[in-house]
Amino acid sequence: MDGNLRKYFGRLTGGMAATAAFALLVVAAPASADTGDEVPVGTRLAARTHPAVQLTSITYSGEVVVPSSQAKEAAWDQLTNDATRAVLAGKIPSDERSIAKFLFQRVAADVDRYLQPVGPERTVKAQVGGMCTGWWVTPDGYMVTGAHCVEMSNEELSQTFAQQALEKFNKQDAKDMINALRNFEADKEMIELVQQIYVTFNSTHLEIRGLRKSLSVLQSLPGGGVDKTAKEVPAELVSVGESYPGKDFALLKVNGQQNLPTVPLGDDADVQTGDTLYISGFPGLVTNTPWFSIESKLDPALTEGPYNAKRSTQEGVPYIQTQAPSYHGNSGGPVFSRAGKVVGMLIAGTVSENGEASENESFVLPVSIIKEKLNEKNVKPAASLTTTKYNEALDDFFQRHYKDALPKFREVQALFPGHPYVAKYITDSQQAISSGKDETPQPVWLWAAVGAGVLIVIGGGVLLLLLMRRRRKSSSSPQGRSPSPSYGGPYPGVNGGGYDRQPVNGQVLQELPGLPQGWQPQSLPPANGHHPGRAAGGYEAARSHDHDSQRPGGGYDPQRPDGATQYVRPAPSPYGQQRSQAAAGQGPGDSGAPDVADLEREIAELRRQLQHRQPEA
């Protein structure tokens, strides 16, 4: 190819390389897609872990038997005498109400001294229990919770039954005692005082017969989500430790389960003093209140607070002290690190003097104890496919890649139809796509196809341009047309003639700037002359500037012995006019004329060569 075409092709191929690089850059663009606003740690952690956190229930049922009460006459006579002396001594007022208050206060302080159990017995069927928090550790139904969440001591049972099953008896017994005091108008304070006497008596002499215990986990029906369709699924007690301050751990098994969502276990070393801990569970303040819907009660709460210190009980059991708030009902709930792994289980919290839960301190059983107890039963914690797919879908969802998240959420729903949250995420993803909020990047194969298409188009364009270039060059030199004249023939020798102007086809070459005045080439073809080896048109055909095979090493030598120059290009402007006439009817862009910049470079090269020649004598 000629010099102009080579330069053109070089520029074009350079452009192709740049375009190819651009295409590759476009293909790589999705890797830096916007990940959206930063999702808070608590938000992401709650979304990932809440499906595995469940509300657990322990229920005791049976017949509660309490005797009737009867006053001990001797003790009551002594009490009456004490009251009389107190009135006479002016220690208490002499009105009937003051005297009755004195008597009831003395009885409440020592009930069994003044009352004794007698028949007939009174019986009532009762059911009591409590709620805690548990969490799945295997896809087939093993659940971890606290020991005190699955067992109650006899003392705790009596107190619980007394509080929940004997209220009717307590009120009736108090009413009977007050009525025994004829013509006595008891106020609210007096009634409460008498009721407290029978709360103590009945709970002390309470007997529970036919006691039955059941454990269950509240699960939603398939497709129900966290709503009123939740039902209690029976759970089997596999292992139980000692209640706080011991190793407060229990292991439950719910049979017939598969693909349950689970949470991963971490290590004690994952957290230390100053780190933030996250507690998930069901505070009794919500589950026991009538003001919230069932749906609200079945959704775990997440609290957080600093890791304050590591403690150890007198029995040598380690516990973590934290200021993450906890309440009754949070017991048994998992405690997470920022990385979303379980580092312990919430067991206890401090209470105020009146028995109210305090947010100041909570105590967490370390995960090392949990692992120890699981190993004793050969239970291996494992991540379910449900959890893996669900977490992948959440990652897409939080990046606003809703089109990628949607099929994954549907897969989760197929794996575990009873998943409590996936139905809502499916709805939210669909709505986000419909409202134009989706930011899912195009797949890599599509970007690669686009880049390949760009390269194909460019390659086709290059081929087309090359073909057009060749066609134009061919049409610019038709058969019978003389090629443009060129500088040929030898340079004059040392004793050659002077630089005289010689006509070329009846024209005189114009002087070139910077050349000796009157200089002109010495070997231009004569007008209408004939020279062996020249074209039929009378001019020597333009030589290519290939290297001369006779010169060692190839290359250009401006002073070869034969005087022939290696640069043989179309002549400057005088012959450009002839070329334009020969190509009449063609536009400037179609003439195939050399680039002006290329001609200027040719002139500069020719000038350089002449400046290196020795001046003629």
Protein Blocks (a to p, Z undefined) as FASTA:
>chain_A
ZZklmmmmmmmmmmmmmmmmmmmmmmmmmmmgcebjaddfklmmmmmmmmmpccdddddd
dddddddddddfklmmmmmmmmmmmmmnopacfbfklmmmmmmmmmmmommlmgccdddd
dddddddddddddddfbfnopacddfklmbccfklmmmmmmmmmmmmmmmmmmmmmmmmm
ghiacdfklmmmmmmmmmmmmmmmgccehiacddddddddehklpafkbccdddddfbdc
dddfbdcddddddehiahiacdddddfklpcehiacddddddfklmmpckbcfklmmpcc
ddddddfbdcddfkopacdddfbdcdehjgopacddfkopafbdcfbdcddfkopacfkb
ccdddfklmmmmmmmnopacdddfklmmmmmmmmmmmnopaklmmmmmmmmmmmmmmlck
lmmmmmmmmmmmmnopaccdcdfklmmmmmmmmmmmmmmmmmmmmmmmmmmmmmmmcghi
acddddedjdddfklccdddddeehiacdddehiaehiacfkbccehiacehiafkopac
dddfbdcfkbghiaadfkbfklpafbdcdddfklmmmmmmmmgoiafklnopacfklmmm
mmmmmmmmmmmpccdZZ
